[in-house]
């Protein structure tokens, strides 16, 4: 179950004096209003705007410059996946995007990650988990769901089978990528490898550059598709 992996998210401690700014995009007014009320009450989060469709989401994100956009999938005029792709393709520093939906399907997960989203959440999750996801992606991490990723790639051709050999990752970089694929955060990887956090950040940056990955999540998808990480890999 995709939602069951949410507990693996990193716990962060944002500076209360500089709250994370959040834009909520959802075509259902009741859902949007409910999320705004609940998330605005969470520590370290300031909801700065709302959007009722994908076109408005892009416009509001450009105007308000939020740190994170909580993006629904099924919206009129432009769906959340296309809005995410457009936002993240812009030259100015884009917001982080967390795709949120009622529907738990592999197609949506794949589309969201392919568009560059930093995470994928289900609306049925408790608000504290949604708030934590916002904090995690604002801190530069990703909300990964290893179970869902393994299920997705298990039946797909290895379209990126040569990506890793061409990338010439070092042994340590491959090790870091494997740990990223299990859903570990940078601090957790540092603890696992007994190295500094800055060292891990350097390795992660090298992995993204060498793989040509849009973000951490995209790198993990490549790891699964290439066969470096296979379903059932224990970490």
Backbone torsions as a table, in degrees:
resi	resn	phi	psi	omega
1	UNK	NA	129.9	-175.3
2	UNK	-60.9	-47.6	-176.6
3	UNK	-61.0	-25.8	-175.4
4	UNK	-68.4	-16.9	-179.7
5	UNK	-87.5	-3.0	-175.3
6	UNK	-63.3	-24.9	-178.7
7	UNK	-66.7	-13.0	180.0
8	UNK	-80.3	-3.3	-177.6
9	UNK	-62.8	152.4	-179.6
10	UNK	-75.8	138.2	174.0
11	UNK	-86.6	125.4	-177.9
12	UNK	-117.4	163.4	179.8
13	UNK	-128.6	77.0	-177.4
14	UNK	-63.8	148.9	176.7
15	UNK	-69.0	117.7	-176.0
16	UNK	-61.7	-22.9	-178.9
17	UNK	-76.7	-16.9	177.4
18	UNK	-127.6	79.2	-176.3
19	UNK	-65.1	153.7	175.5
20	UNK	-73.9	127.1	179.4
21	UNK	-89.4	136.6	-170.9
22	UNK	-131.3	135.0	172.0
23	UNK	-111.4	131.5	-179.5
24	UNK	-108.4	122.2	179.4
25	UNK	-116.1	115.2	179.6
26	UNK	-159.4	135.4	-176.2
27	UNK	-78.5	-13.5	179.3
28	UNK	-91.3	116.3	-174.2
29	UNK	-62.8	-38.4	-179.3
30	UNK	-65.6	-46.1	178.7
31	UNK	-61.6	-45.8	-178.3
32	UNK	-61.5	-45.5	-179.6
33	UNK	-65.6	-39.9	179.4
34	UNK	-64.4	-44.5	178.4
35	UNK	-62.5	-41.0	-179.0
36	UNK	-62.2	-46.3	-178.3
37	UNK	-62.6	-46.2	-176.5
38	UNK	-70.3	-43.2	-177.3
39	UNK	-74.3	-32.0	177.9
40	UNK	-64.6	-22.6	179.6
41	UNK	-85.7	-5.8	-179.0
42	UNK	-83.4	143.0	-179.1
43	UNK	-60.9	135.5	172.6
44	UNK	79.6	10.1	-178.7
45	UNK	-124.6	130.9	176.0
46	UNK	-121.6	114.6	178.4
47	UNK	-80.6	116.6	-173.5
48	UNK	-103.0	-8.9	-179.8
49	UNK	-176.4	170.5	178.5
50	UNK	-134.5	158.0	175.2
51	UNK	-143.0	142.7	-175.9
52	UNK	-100.0	-5.5	177.0
53	UNK	-158.8	175.4	-175.2
54	UNK	-66.2	-36.0	178.8
55	UNK	-64.6	-45.9	179.6
56	UNK	-66.0	-34.1	179.2
57	UNK	-60.9	-44.4	179.4
58	UNK	-65.8	-44.4	-179.3
59	UNK	-62.0	-45.6	-178.7
60	UNK	-67.8	-37.3	178.6
61	UNK	-64.2	-39.2	178.0
62	UNK	-65.3	-38.3	-175.9
63	UNK	-78.3	-43.2	-171.9
64	UNK	-92.2	-20.1	-179.8
65	UNK	52.2	54.4	179.6
66	UNK	-71.2	159.9	174.9
67	UNK	-72.3	-38.2	-175.5
68	UNK	-137.5	142.8	171.8
69	UNK	-115.5	126.1	173.7
70	UNK	-93.2	108.0	-165.8
71	UNK	-112.4	118.1	173.8
72	UNK	-70.8	156.8	-179.7
73	UNK	-86.6	-57.3	-174.3
74	UNK	-87.3	100.3	177.9
75	UNK	-138.1	153.0	179.5
76	UNK	-73.6	167.6	179.2
77	UNK	66.2	-52.1	174.1
78	UNK	-150.3	126.4	-177.7
79	UNK	-73.4	168.5	-175.0
80	UNK	-65.4	-30.1	179.2
81	UNK	-67.7	-46.9	179.5
82	UNK	-66.7	-37.7	178.1
83	UNK	-64.0	-39.9	177.5
84	UNK	-62.3	-46.9	-179.3
85	UNK	-59.6	-42.5	-178.9
86	UNK	-66.6	-44.3	-179.4
87	UNK	-60.4	-45.5	-173.9
88	UNK	-78.5	-9.0	178.4
89	UNK	-91.2	-6.3	-176.3
90	UNK	-76.1	147.4	-175.7
91	UNK	-66.1	-35.4	178.9
92	UNK	-68.2	153.8	-178.2
93	UNK	-57.0	114.5	-175.2
94	UNK	-83.0	163.6	175.0
95	UNK	-74.7	165.1	168.5
96	UNK	-78.0	146.3	-179.6
97	UNK	-122.4	129.6	171.7
98	UNK	-113.8	117.1	178.8
99	UNK	-82.5	132.7	-178.2
100	UNK	-130.2	134.7	-175.9
101	UNK	-152.0	163.2	175.3
102	UNK	-81.8	-21.8	-168.7
103	UNK	-100.4	125.8	-178.4
104	UNK	-100.0	85.2	-179.8
105	UNK	-130.6	147.2	179.9
106	UNK	-61.5	-35.1	-178.9
107	UNK	-60.7	-41.8	-180.0
108	UNK	-67.5	-41.4	179.1
109	UNK	-60.7	-49.1	-179.1
110	UNK	-59.2	-46.8	-178.5
111	UNK	-63.2	-42.0	-179.1
112	UNK	-64.1	-46.3	-179.8
113	UNK	-67.0	-38.3	179.0
114	UNK	-65.0	-29.6	179.0
115	UNK	-78.7	-10.1	178.2
116	UNK	102.5	8.8	178.7
117	UNK	-62.1	148.1	179.4
118	UNK	-87.8	-4.2	179.9
119	UNK	-176.0	169.0	-178.1
120	UNK	-140.9	121.8	-177.3
121	UNK	-126.7	157.0	174.3
122	UNK	-101.1	141.2	-177.5
123	UNK	-64.6	-21.9	-178.0
124	UNK	-75.9	-7.4	179.1
125	UNK	-65.3	148.8	174.9
126	UNK	-57.8	147.4	-175.6
127	UNK	-60.7	-31.1	179.7
128	UNK	-64.3	-33.0	178.0
129	UNK	-73.6	-37.0	176.3
130	UNK	-64.9	-43.2	178.2
131	UNK	-61.8	-40.9	179.6
132	UNK	-65.3	-36.8	177.0
133	UNK	-61.6	-41.0	177.5
134	UNK	-60.8	-43.9	-179.9
135	UNK	-64.9	-41.1	-177.3
136	UNK	-62.9	-48.8	-177.4
137	UNK	-71.2	-31.0	177.0
138	UNK	-64.1	-28.3	179.5
139	UNK	-83.9	0.6	176.5
140	UNK	95.9	6.4	177.3
141	UNK	-93.4	-174.5	178.2
142	UNK	-132.6	150.3	174.5
143	UNK	-93.5	102.6	-177.1
144	UNK	-103.5	147.5	178.7
145	UNK	-124.6	84.2	-174.2
146	UNK	-53.4	-40.4	-179.3
147	UNK	-59.4	-45.4	-179.5
148	UNK	-66.0	-41.3	-179.9
149	UNK	-64.1	-42.7	179.5
150	UNK	-61.8	-41.9	-179.2
151	UNK	-65.6	-38.7	-179.1
152	UNK	-63.1	-48.8	-172.2
153	UNK	-82.9	-14.2	-177.4
154	UNK	-60.6	-30.8	-176.6
155	UNK	-109.9	11.7	-178.2
156	UNK	-106.0	149.9	175.9
157	UNK	-66.3	153.9	-179.4
158	UNK	-79.0	72.1	-174.9
159	UNK	-61.7	-26.9	-178.4
160	UNK	-110.0	31.0	-171.8
161	UNK	-57.6	-29.7	-178.1
162	UNK	-97.9	4.1	-175.0
163	UNK	-63.6	-43.7	-176.2
164	UNK	-71.7	-44.8	176.3
165	UNK	-56.9	-41.7	-179.8
166	UNK	-67.8	-29.5	-176.9
167	UNK	-73.7	-22.6	179.4
168	UNK	54.3	51.5	176.3
169	UNK	-68.6	144.9	173.5
170	UNK	-74.5	167.4	178.7
171	UNK	-58.7	-41.6	179.6
172	UNK	-68.3	-36.7	177.9
173	UNK	-65.9	-38.1	175.8
174	UNK	-64.2	-39.5	179.1
175	UNK	-62.8	-42.9	177.8
176	UNK	-63.5	-41.9	179.5
177	UNK	-63.0	-40.1	177.3
178	UNK	-60.3	-43.2	-179.8
179	UNK	-69.2	-36.3	174.0
180	UNK	-58.8	-39.1	-176.6
181	UNK	-69.3	-18.6	176.6
182	UNK	-87.5	-1.0	177.2
183	UNK	95.9	7.7	-179.4
184	UNK	-74.3	144.5	175.3
185	UNK	-82.5	171.4	177.9
186	UNK	-58.2	-46.4	178.0
187	UNK	-60.7	-37.8	179.7
188	UNK	-68.3	-37.2	176.2
189	UNK	-65.1	-41.1	178.7
190	UNK	-60.1	-43.1	178.2
191	UNK	-64.4	-42.2	-177.6
192	UNK	-64.2	-37.7	-176.6
193	UNK	-95.6	-4.6	-177.5
194	UNK	56.4	50.6	175.9
195	UNK	-131.2	172.6	-179.3
196	UNK	-76.3	158.2	177.1
197	UNK	-62.0	-38.8	179.7
198	UNK	-63.6	-35.8	177.5
199	UNK	-64.4	-43.2	178.6
200	UNK	-62.8	-43.6	179.5
201	UNK	-59.6	-38.7	177.8
202	UNK	-64.0	-44.8	179.4
203	UNK	-63.5	-43.1	179.8
204	UNK	-62.1	-43.8	178.2
205	UNK	-60.5	-41.5	178.2
206	UNK	-64.5	-40.5	179.0
207	UNK	-61.0	-47.3	-179.0
208	UNK	-61.8	-43.7	-179.2
209	UNK	-64.2	-47.1	-176.6
210	UNK	-67.9	-34.2	179.7
211	UNK	-82.9	-13.1	-174.1
212	UNK	66.9	31.2	-176.6
213	UNK	-82.1	141.9	179.5
214	UNK	-67.1	-35.7	-178.4
215	UNK	-161.4	-176.5	-177.4
216	UNK	-58.8	-42.7	-178.5
217	UNK	-64.8	-42.4	178.6
218	UNK	-61.0	-38.5	178.5
219	UNK	-62.6	-38.5	179.7
220	UNK	-67.8	-39.7	176.9
221	UNK	-60.1	-43.2	178.0
222	UNK	-61.4	-39.1	179.7
223	UNK	-60.9	-41.8	177.9
224	UNK	-69.1	-46.2	-176.4
225	UNK	-66.5	-29.8	-177.8
226	UNK	-79.0	-17.1	-177.3
227	UNK	94.4	-2.9	176.8
228	UNK	-61.5	-40.6	175.0
229	UNK	-115.8	130.9	-178.4
230	UNK	-119.9	157.2	177.7
231	UNK	-53.2	131.1	179.1
232	UNK	94.2	-4.3	177.6
233	UNK	-59.3	124.4	-171.5
234	UNK	-77.3	-9.1	177.4
235	UNK	104.8	NA	NA
